């Protein structure tokens, strides 16, 4: 069930061209599933950025990695 929500969020993000739209899509799911779904989405976004070579790391991730 979580996978379905994450895939729907990824689809929303791709359609909008914005990873924040994907995160917003997860805000509408049941609160019990939200944490795990958010972790899986963030993992998928990182994997996609690494696989495509696109450096679209948001400020939170850049700070966590120690990048300015």
C-alpha positions in Angstrom: 0.0 0.0 0.0 2.8 2.4 0.8 4.4 1.7 -2.6 1.2 2.8 -4.3 1.2 6.1 -2.5 4.9 6.7 -3.2 4.4 6.0 -6.9 1.4 8.3 -7.0 3.5 11.0 -5.3 6.3 10.5 -7.7 3.8 10.8 -10.6 2.5 14.1 -9.1 6.0 15.4 -8.8 6.9 14.5 -12.3 3.7 16.0 -13.7 4.4 19.2 -11.9 8.1 19.2 -12.5 8.7 19.8 -8.8 9.8 17.5 -6.0 7.8 19.6 -3.5 4.6 18.6 -5.4 5.5 15.0 -4.7 6.0 15.7 -1.0 2.7 17.6 -0.9 0.9 14.6 -2.4 2.0 12.5 0.6 0.5 15.0 3.0 -3.0 13.8 2.0 -2.5 10.1 3.0 -3.3 8.5 6.3 -1.0 9.7 9.1 0.0 6.2 10.0 1.5 5.6 6.6 2.9 9.1 6.1 6.3 8.6 7.8 7.4 5.5 6.0 6.0 6.8 2.7 7.9 10.0 3.1 11.2 8.1 3.8 10.7 6.0 0.7 9.9 9.0 -1.4 13.0 10.9 -0.2 15.1 7.7 -1.0 13.6 7.5 -4.4 14.3 11.2 -5.1 17.9 10.8 -4.1 18.3 7.7 -6.2 16.7 9.5 -9.2 19.0 12.5 -8.8 22.1 10.3 -8.6 21.0 8.1 -11.5 20.3 11.1 -13.8 23.2 13.3 -12.6 20.8 16.1 -11.9 22.0 18.1 -8.9 18.6 19.2 -7.6 19.3 18.6 -3.9 17.1 20.8 -1.8 18.5 23.0 1.0 17.6 20.4 3.7 19.6 17.6 2.0 22.5 19.9 1.2 22.7 20.9 4.8 22.6 17.3 5.9 25.4 16.5 3.6 27.4 19.5 4.7 27.2 21.3 1.3 26.8 25.1 1.3 
